Amino acid sequence: MRAYSPNPESRIPNPESRCNTKPPAHSPRPTNLYHPPLMQARLAIASLVLAIVLGLLTAWAYAPRSTSQIAGSATPFASFDPIGFTHVVAGVSPDSKCTRCDTVIRLDPALGVWLYQELGPTDREAGPAWPVDEGRVRGLARLLADLARAPIVDAGAVAWTGPSMRITSAGQTTAFRIAESLGGTTLIAEEIPQASGSPRLVVRRASGDWNALLARPSLAAWRVGGPMLVQPVNVTRIAITTADRRMILERRDGRWGLSEPAPAPADPAKVAALLDGLAATVAERFVDDAPTNSHGLDRPAATIEVASALVQPDGSRRTLAQTLRIGSAADASAATFFAQSEASLPATVDAATSSPSPAWGPRTLILTRQAIESLAKDASAYISPRSVQSPPADIAAMLFERQGTAIGTLSRAGDTTGARGWAWTPANASTPSDPTSLPSDLAPLRDLATLLAQSPPAAVQVLTVEQALAAPILRVTAKSQANTPLETCDLLAVAATDAKGVASELLGVRVGRVLRVYDLPQTAGILAAAKSIAIK
């Protein structure tokens, strides 16, 4: 059944109805605004632009800003002067537990040396000071100078979990906080004191891992590895003591000489080699732990003492005394030994106490046997090989005596530089004889000047007091062109035995308590001539 509307007019078409698609003649052409693909593209572009703008705003808000963007950019550290750098103290991280928490590297103006020391809660608990490599300190000064020129950044909230640092330059101390290093950079905050109490932090970004740089093992590696800090040009005295002997070398008026066990001129080349050896000796390692025993250092097998002249900032001079003690073996094969080194400054004349002030040490370390044996040599190894400390040409005459009585004089005649131009003048003669009339048995004595002043001996020996009193064959006094004595030497016959057991006599020249033994082709003739004069 079909339902019909009761209103018959409802079936009449409405010209404005949606079903009537033909518009009136007077209506404009409609535009279709609903295109789904086009609308989605426009929304995507708008979203992308909005995301880019928001990203740029976020990056600008959190990015580090330059110095001009932050108030108070002119900080005290900005004027850091590497030349005036004198002090750095590195502290541990806040969550670290330690006995000696801070490590200090400072310049000692009296010594002119940078020193490393581990600080404790009190001065008594501080570790011993020790010299450090000055090159490492200069490297740190350059890093600090680069940090002072770095732009200040707005770091926001930062966890300052790294070590702390305090530096002193030109008398001004600045404290720093350090964050953990990330991505090859480190944030370092300069503390600016405020009246309110809490310091204001001024942050700079530094390259490198400053946490590792300021760690205690890293700073401990700055220590000088040698047992003694020796500058040969400043050394004035060297003393080496062993169980049965003692040697003292002293420099006076620019010349080295032996004062113990017997006064004697020293060989400058041998002393220079000893000083270079002391300066170049390197410890195998440091013994940083507290020793459980004395390691034989309370009764050392050998002791080396070195005194150096220091010029103080006020122009005065003081002496730096360094002491190296050799103890017991550090391993079963005795290839290494325990040693202990320290240095002190003697008290000044006007000081209230006579005790010296410590400079650094004492510190225990390990030395090799080879290093010790190269230093602790016999005194005879450093004695000058020459009996007369002048060139042969400077010897103009040689006066011969026997038991205190003058026998004669051998003097140069004619060309003083010639080795053969010598004349013999008996003690009772008024004028020198003709050089050609020199007796044949005395002719070998013409080579004596060269032997005394130039020829190397086969052996050098320090005599006891009793041995030095033995009567010589002859006593010879070498004189200069001005007829002033140069040296007095005793000629002796020294018994010797070769490798095959054959006994022979060698020429010995004794000066004081030093005996030089010569085994040269001309020495047999010189010894025979000396005996010939002694018999006449």
C-alpha positions in Angstrom: 0.0 0.0 0.0 1.3 3.4 -0.9 1.1 6.2 1.6 0.0 9.5 0.4 0.4 12.8 2.0 -2.9 14.3 3.0 -1.7 17.6 1.6 -2.0 17.4 -2.1 0.4 20.4 -2.5 3.2 18.4 -1.2 3.6 16.7 -4.4 4.3 19.9 -6.2 8.1 20.3 -6.9 9.8 23.1 -4.9 12.0 25.2 -7.1 14.5 25.7 -4.2 14.7 22.0 -3.3 18.1 20.2 -3.5 16.6 17.9 -6.1 16.1 20.7 -8.4 19.7 21.0 -9.8 19.0 23.6 -12.3 19.7 27.0 -10.8 17.6 30.0 -11.6 18.7 32.1 -14.5 19.6 35.1 -12.2 21.9 33.1 -9.7 25.8 33.2 -9.9 27.8 30.0 -10.7 28.6 28.3 -7.3 32.2 27.3 -6.3 33.0 24.0 -4.6 35.3 24.6 -1.5 35.5 21.0 -0.3 38.6 19.3 -1.8 40.1 16.7 0.8 43.6 16.2 -0.8 44.3 19.9 -1.0 43.2 20.6 2.5 45.5 17.8 3.9 48.6 19.2 2.1 48.0 22.7 3.5 47.6 21.4 7.0 50.8 19.3 6.7 52.8 22.4 5.5 51.4 24.5 8.3 52.4 21.9 10.9 55.9 21.6 9.5 56.4 25.3 9.6 55.1 25.5 13.2 57.5 22.7 14.3 60.5 24.4 12.7 59.7 27.7 14.4 59.2 26.0 17.8 62.5 24.1 17.3 64.4 27.3 16.6 62.9 29.0 19.6 63.8 26.1 21.8 67.4 25.9 20.5 67.8 29.7 21.0 66.4 29.4 24.6 68.8 26.6 25.6 71.9 27.3 23.5 75.0 28.9 25.3 75.0 32.6 24.9 78.0 34.8 24.3 79.7 37.0 26.9 77.7 40.1 25.7 74.4 38.3 26.5 75.2 37.7 30.1 75.6 40.3 32.7 78.9 40.5 34.7 81.1 39.0 32.0 84.2 40.9 33.2 85.3 38.4 35.9 88.6 38.3 37.8 89.7 35.2 36.0 89.4 36.9 32.7 92.7 38.8 33.5 94.6 35.5 34.3 98.4 36.0 33.7 100.3 32.7 33.0 103.6 34.4 34.0 102.2 35.2 37.5 100.8 31.7 37.9 102.2 30.3 41.2 99.6 27.9 42.8 97.0 25.3 41.9 95.0 23.2 44.3 93.0 20.3 42.9 90.2 18.8 45.1 88.4 15.5 44.7 84.8 15.1 43.6 82.1 15.9 46.3 81.2 12.2 46.7 84.8 11.0 47.2 86.1 9.7 50.5 89.8 10.3 51.1 92.4 10.9 53.8 94.3 13.5 51.9 91.7 15.2 49.9 93.6 18.0 48.1 96.6 18.0 45.9 98.7 21.2 45.5 101.3 22.2 43.0 103.0 25.4 44.0 106.1 27.4 43.1 108.6 27.8 45.9 110.2 31.2 45.4 113.2 30.4 47.7 114.0 27.2 45.7 112.8 28.3 42.2 111.2 24.9 42.0 107.6 23.7 41.5 106.6 21.2 44.2 103.8 18.6 44.4 102.2 17.7 47.7 99.1 15.9 49.0 97.4 17.9 51.7 95.7 16.4 54.7 93.2 17.7 57.3 96.2 19.2 59.2 99.7 20.2 58.2 101.1 17.2 60.1 99.1 14.8 58.0 100.2 16.3 54.7 102.4 14.1 52.4 106.0 15.0 51.6 106.6 17.6 48.9 108.4 16.6 45.8 109.6 18.6 42.7 107.5 18.4 39.5 108.3 18.7 35.8 108.1 22.5 35.0 107.0 21.7 31.5 103.8 20.1 32.8 103.1 23.3 34.8 103.7 25.5 31.8 101.2 23.3 29.9 98.6 23.8 32.6 99.2 27.6 32.5 98.5 27.6 28.8 95.2 25.7 29.3 94.2 28.1 32.0 95.0 31.0 29.7 92.8 29.5 27.0 90.0 29.0 29.5 90.2 32.6 30.6 89.6 33.7 27.0 86.7 31.3 26.5 83.2 32.8 26.2 80.9 32.7 29.1 77.9 30.5 28.6 74.5 30.1 30.3 74.6 26.5 31.4 71.4 26.4 33.3 71.1 23.7 36.0 74.4 21.7 36.1 75.5 18.9 38.4 79.0 20.0 39.6 80.1 16.5 40.3 83.7 16.8 39.1 86.8 17.9 41.1 87.3 21.4 42.4 90.2 23.7 41.6 91.8 26.8 43.1 94.5 28.8 41.2 96.6 31.7 42.3 98.1 34.1 39.8 99.7 37.4 40.6 98.6 37.0 44.2 94.9 36.6 43.3 93.1 33.3 44.1 90.1 32.0 42.1 88.0 29.0 42.9 86.3 26.8 40.3 83.7 24.0 40.1 83.9 21.4 37.4 81.2 19.3 35.8 81.6 15.8 34.4 83.2 15.9 31.0 80.9 15.0 28.1 81.6 14.9 24.4 85.2 16.1 24.7 84.3 19.3 26.6 84.0 20.3 30.2 82.0 23.0 32.0 84.1 25.0 34.5 82.4 27.5 36.7 84.3 30.4 38.3 83.1 31.3 41.7 82.4 35.0 42.2 82.1 35.9 45.9 78.9 37.6 46.8 77.8 39.6 49.9 74.9 37.2 50.4 77.3 34.3 51.0 76.6 32.0 48.1 79.0 32.7 45.2 77.8 33.5 41.7 78.9 31.0 39.1 80.3 32.1 35.8 80.5 29.2 33.5 82.9 28.6 30.6 83.2 25.7 28.3 86.7 24.1 28.1 88.0 21.5 25.7 89.4 18.2 27.0 88.8 16.1 30.0 89.6 18.3 33.0 88.4 15.6 35.4 91.1 13.3 34.3 93.7 16.1 34.1 93.1 17.1 37.8 92.8 13.5 39.1 95.4 12.6 41.7 97.1 9.9 39.7 97.5 12.3 36.8 99.0 15.0 39.0 101.3 12.5 40.7 102.7 11.6 37.3 104.0 15.2 37.1 106.7 14.4 39.8 110.3 14.4 38.7 111.4 10.8 38.3 115.0 11.3 39.5 116.0 10.8 43.1 117.8 14.1 43.1 117.2 17.5 41.3 120.7 18.4 40.1 121.7 21.4 38.1 125.5 20.8 37.5 126.3 24.5 37.1 125.0 25.2 40.6 126.6 22.3 42.5 129.4 23.2 44.9 129.9 20.0 46.9 129.5 16.3 46.5 130.0 13.8 49.3 129.7 10.0 48.9 129.9 7.8 52.0 130.0 4.0 52.1 130.6 1.6 54.9 134.4 1.9 54.7 135.2 5.1 52.8 134.2 8.7 52.3 134.8 11.0 49.4 134.2 14.8 49.3 134.5 16.8 46.1 134.3 20.6 46.4 134.4 23.4 43.8 136.4 26.5 44.7 137.1 29.4 42.4 135.5 27.5 39.6 137.8 24.4 40.0 136.9 21.0 41.4 139.1 19.4 44.0 139.1 16.4 46.3 139.2 17.3 50.0 138.6 13.7 51.4 140.1 11.2 51.7 143.1 13.4 50.7 143.5 16.8 49.1 144.0 16.5 45.4 142.9 18.3 42.2 140.0 16.6 40.5 139.5 15.7 36.9 136.8 18.1 35.6 135.6 15.6 33.0 135.1 12.9 35.6 133.2 15.3 38.0 131.1 16.5 35.1 130.2 12.9 34.3 129.3 12.3 37.9 127.0 15.3 37.9 125.4 14.3 34.7 124.8 10.8 36.1 123.1 12.3 39.2 120.9 14.5 37.0 120.0 11.7 34.6 119.3 8.9 37.2 115.7 7.9 37.1 113.9 5.9 39.8 112.2 2.7 38.9 109.1 3.8 40.9 108.0 5.7 44.0 107.0 3.9 47.1 103.9 6.0 47.9 102.5 3.6 50.5 103.6 3.9 54.1 106.6 1.7 54.6 106.1 -1.3 56.9 109.8 -1.3 57.8 112.8 0.9 57.4 113.9 -0.9 54.2 117.5 -0.6 55.6 117.4 3.2 55.3 118.0 3.7 59.0 121.5 2.2 58.4 122.2 3.0 54.8 124.8 1.1 52.8 125.7 4.4 51.0 124.8 8.0 51.2 125.2 10.7 48.5 125.0 14.3 49.5 124.9 17.2 47.0 125.1 20.9 47.9 123.9 23.5 45.4 124.1 27.3 45.5 120.8 29.1 45.2 120.3 32.8 44.5 117.3 34.1 46.5 114.8 36.6 45.1 116.4 39.4 47.3 119.8 38.6 45.7 121.2 36.7 48.7 122.7 33.2 48.4 121.7 30.0 50.2 122.7 26.4 49.9 120.3 23.6 49.0 121.4 20.3 50.6 120.1 17.1 49.0 120.6 13.6 50.5 120.1 10.2 48.9 120.3 7.1 51.1 120.7 3.6 49.7 119.0 0.9 51.7 118.4 -2.8 51.4 117.6 -4.9 48.3 114.1 -4.5 47.0 113.9 -7.9 45.3 115.4 -11.3 45.7 118.0 -11.0 43.0 119.3 -7.6 44.4 118.8 -6.0 41.0 117.0 -3.1 42.7 117.4 -1.3 46.0 115.3 0.9 48.3 116.4 4.5 48.5 115.3 7.6 50.2 115.8 11.2 49.1 115.2 14.5 50.7 116.3 18.2 50.5 116.6 21.0 53.0 117.7 24.6 53.2 120.1 25.4 56.1 118.9 28.1 58.5 119.9 31.6 57.8 122.3 33.4 60.0 119.7 35.5 61.7 117.3 32.6 62.2 116.1 31.9 65.7 116.8 28.1 65.3 119.8 26.4 63.8 117.8 23.5 62.3 117.4 23.5 58.5 114.0 24.0 56.9 112.8 21.1 54.7 112.6 21.7 51.0 111.1 18.4 49.9 111.0 14.8 50.9 111.8 12.5 52.4 110.4 10.1 49.8 111.1 6.4 49.4 111.8 5.1 45.9 113.4 2.2 44.0 116.8 2.4 42.2 118.5 -0.2 40.1 121.9 -1.6 41.0 123.4 -0.2 37.8 122.4 3.3 38.7 123.8 3.0 42.2 127.1 1.5 41.0 127.6 4.3 38.5 127.4 6.9 41.3 129.2 5.4 44.2 132.7 5.1 42.8 136.1 5.2 44.6 137.6 8.6 45.1 140.6 7.7 42.9 138.3 7.7 39.9 137.8 11.4 40.2 141.4 12.5 40.8 143.1 14.5 38.0 145.5 12.2 36.0 148.1 14.9 35.8 150.7 15.2 38.6 151.3 18.9 37.6 148.2 20.9 36.7 149.9 23.0 34.0 150.8 22.4 30.4 154.3 20.9 29.8 155.5 24.1 28.1 154.8 26.1 31.3 157.4 24.0 33.2 160.6 26.0 32.8 162.8 24.2 35.3 162.8 21.1 37.6 164.7 21.3 40.9 165.9 17.9 42.2 166.4 17.1 45.9 167.6 14.1 47.9 166.7 13.9 51.6 166.2 17.7 51.8 169.5 18.5 50.0 169.5 20.1 46.5 171.3 18.1 43.9 170.8 20.1 40.7 168.4 21.8 38.4 167.2 20.8 34.9 166.2 23.9 33.1 165.1 24.7 29.5 167.7 26.2 27.3 167.2 28.0 24.0 163.8 27.3 22.5 161.6 26.7 25.6 159.0 24.9 23.5 161.5 22.2 22.4 161.3 18.9 24.3 165.1 18.3 24.0 166.4 21.7 25.0 167.4 21.1 28.6 170.5 22.0 30.5 171.7 20.4 33.8 173.1 22.6 36.5 174.6 20.9 39.5 173.7 22.4 42.9 177.3 23.7 43.5 177.6 25.3 40.0 177.3 29.0 39.4 176.2 29.0 35.8 174.2 26.5 33.7 176.3 24.2 31.6 175.9 23.7 27.9 172.8 21.7 27.0 174.9 19.3 24.9 176.9 18.5 27.9 174.0 16.9 29.7 175.3 13.6 31.0 174.0 10.6 29.1 172.7 8.9 32.3 170.5 12.0 33.0 169.2 12.4 29.4 165.9 10.5 30.1 165.0 13.2 32.6 164.3 15.5 29.6 161.0 13.6 29.2 160.0 14.1 32.8 158.2 17.4 32.3 155.9 15.9 29.7 155.2 12.9 31.9 154.3 15.0 34.9 152.0 17.4 33.1 150.5 15.4 30.3 151.1 11.6 30.2 148.2 9.5 31.6 149.0 7.2 34.5 148.3 3.5 34.5 146.8 3.7 38.0 145.9 6.3 40.6 145.8 5.4 44.3 145.1 7.3 47.5 147.7 6.5 50.1 147.3 6.2 53.8 149.2 8.6 56.0 151.9 6.0 56.7 152.4 5.2 53.0 152.7 8.9 52.2 155.7 9.2 54.6 157.8 6.6 52.8 161.1 8.2 51.7 161.2 8.8 47.9 164.2 8.3 45.5 164.1 11.9 44.6 161.9 15.0 45.2 161.2 17.2 42.1 159.9 20.7 42.3 158.5 22.0 39.0 158.9 25.7 38.4 157.3 28.2 36.0 158.8 30.7 33.7 158.6 33.2 36.5 160.6 30.7 38.8 157.5 30.1 41.0 156.8 26.6 42.2 154.1 24.7 40.4 154.1 21.4 42.1 156.4 19.2 44.3 156.5 15.5 43.3 158.2 12.5 44.8 159.6 9.9 42.5 159.4 6.3 43.8 160.0 2.8 42.5 156.7 0.8 42.6 156.8 -3.0 42.6 154.3 -4.5 40.1 153.5 -8.0 38.8 152.0 -8.6 35.3 149.4 -11.2 34.4 152.1 -13.9 34.0 153.5 -13.3 37.4 156.6 -11.5 36.3 157.7 -8.9 38.8 159.0 -5.4 37.7 159.5 -1.9 38.9 157.4 1.0 37.6 157.8 4.7 38.1 155.5 6.2 40.8 154.9 9.9 41.2 153.5 10.9 44.6 151.9 14.3 45.2 150.7 14.6 48.8 148.8 11.4 49.5 148.0 10.6 45.8 150.2 8.1 44.0 150.2 7.9 40.2 151.9 4.9 38.6 153.2 5.1 35.1 153.9 2.2 32.8 155.2 3.9 29.6 158.3 3.2 27.4 160.2 6.2 28.8 159.5 5.5 32.4 162.2 2.8 32.8 164.8 5.4 31.7 163.5 8.1 34.0 163.5 5.7 36.9 167.1 4.6 36.2 168.2 8.3 35.9 166.5 9.2 39.2 168.3 6.3 40.9 171.6 7.4 39.3 171.2 10.9 40.8 170.3 9.5 44.1 173.5 7.5 44.3 175.9 10.3 43.3 
